[in-house]
Amino acid sequence: MDRGSFDDFVATRSTRLLRTAYLLTHDRALAEDLVQTSLAKAWFAWGRIDGQPDAYVRRVMVNTYSSWWRRRWALASERGPGVDRPERTTERTPGVETGLRSGRSAQRRDSGGGP
């Protein structure tokens, strides 16, 4: 495959690749990073790819994300449990709930909706 076809591939497949990356990462920014990293890796191998490059790039995405996940997991296990991310609380903050309720009421009032 020639290098000019790489630009066409990126232009036509970026959105689809981003969706796939989001399914892997569950994070928009991380998905964008994953697509860019995978496309950079694919660019270097572009001349060696036979046939449809979609499967190749998706495989690069899966392998790259697996490496990122393993690296993050190994780093977290070295530091000990709970150091990598703060614990989430399930407590509700009354002020936030009240603010959200009043915001919804104001939206309904402005839009002419029900109570």
Wavefront OBJ file of the C-alpha trace (Angstrom):
o trace
v 0.000 0.000 0.000
v 1.272 3.462 -0.773
v 1.646 6.267 1.737
v -0.989 8.386 -0.027
v -3.638 5.813 0.773
v -2.842 6.238 4.473
v -4.262 9.776 4.399
v -7.432 8.471 2.742
v -7.701 5.710 5.322
v -7.381 8.174 8.209
v -9.942 10.528 6.690
v -12.530 7.825 6.104
v -11.996 5.573 9.129
v -11.101 7.916 12.022
v -14.643 8.183 13.353
v -15.142 4.433 13.332
v -11.765 3.864 14.988
v -12.611 6.437 17.655
v -15.834 4.588 18.456
v -13.918 1.335 18.815
v -11.311 3.013 21.010
v -14.037 4.488 23.215
v -15.519 1.017 23.706
v -12.121 -0.115 24.951
v -11.291 2.865 27.169
v -14.655 4.317 28.275
v -12.953 7.713 28.161
v -13.125 10.158 25.238
v -9.675 11.727 25.722
v -7.976 8.379 26.248
v -9.777 7.008 23.175
v -8.433 9.880 21.074
v -4.909 9.196 22.372
v -5.322 5.512 21.587
v -6.428 6.210 18.003
v -3.530 8.609 17.415
v -0.982 6.190 18.870
v -2.381 3.290 16.843
v -2.399 5.292 13.621
v 1.190 6.358 14.240
v 2.198 2.716 14.664
v 0.229 1.747 11.556
v 1.900 4.476 9.517
v 5.306 2.886 10.090
v 3.978 -0.518 8.983
v 1.758 0.822 6.186
v 3.903 -0.527 3.357
v 3.776 -4.047 4.824
v 0.002 -4.225 5.359
v -1.729 -6.467 2.817
v -5.424 -6.086 2.005
v -7.730 -4.168 4.300
v -5.885 -2.241 7.004
v -8.941 -1.945 9.309
v -8.274 -5.217 11.075
v -4.593 -4.422 11.437
v -5.245 -1.020 13.024
v -7.930 -2.430 15.342
v -5.481 -5.130 16.474
v -2.859 -2.439 17.122
v -5.449 -0.540 19.185
v -6.301 -3.587 21.292
v -2.655 -4.480 21.862
v -1.709 -0.885 22.694
v -4.562 -0.477 25.149
v -3.707 -3.814 26.775
v -0.146 -2.617 27.265
v -1.351 0.654 28.767
v -3.710 -1.203 31.102
v -1.028 -3.665 32.222
v 1.445 -0.845 32.822
v -1.104 1.093 34.892
v -2.057 -2.043 36.829
v 1.584 -2.938 37.540
v 2.306 0.603 38.689
v -0.741 0.603 40.969
v 0.204 -2.762 42.495
v 3.717 -1.461 43.250
v 2.287 1.541 45.080
v -0.251 -0.483 47.009
v -4.019 -0.607 46.962
v -6.003 2.591 46.690
v -3.067 4.869 45.922
v -3.747 5.034 42.190
v -7.225 6.512 42.468
v -9.263 8.143 45.194
v -12.066 6.163 46.723
v -15.558 7.062 45.617
v -18.156 7.842 48.183
v -21.773 6.912 47.851
v -22.882 9.651 50.204
v -25.244 12.191 48.732
v -24.653 15.846 49.253
v -27.956 17.571 50.067
v -26.899 20.908 48.568
v -26.042 19.343 45.239
v -29.316 17.398 45.061
v -31.323 20.512 45.890
v -29.481 22.490 43.222
v -30.086 19.824 40.627
v -33.777 19.619 41.452
v -34.247 23.386 41.288
v -32.370 23.503 37.975
v -34.664 20.890 36.472
v -37.726 22.736 37.747
v -36.499 25.959 36.184
v -35.865 24.208 32.870
v -39.366 22.753 32.841
v -40.863 26.118 33.719
v -38.900 27.848 30.929
v -39.804 25.223 28.358
v -43.466 25.150 29.296
v -43.285 21.567 30.566
v -45.198 20.032 33.429
v -44.548 20.355 37.196
l 1 2 3 4 5 6 7 8 9 10 11 12 13 14 15 16 17 18 19 20 21 22 23 24 25 26 27 28 29 30 31 32 33 34 35 36 37 38 39 40 41 42 43 44 45 46 47 48 49 50 51 52 53 54 55 56 57 58 59 60 61 62 63 64 65 66 67 68 69 70 71 72 73 74 75 76 77 78 79 80 81 82 83 84 85 86 87 88 89 90 91 92 93 94 95 96 97 98 99 100 101 102 103 104 105 106 107 108 109 110 111 112 113 114 115
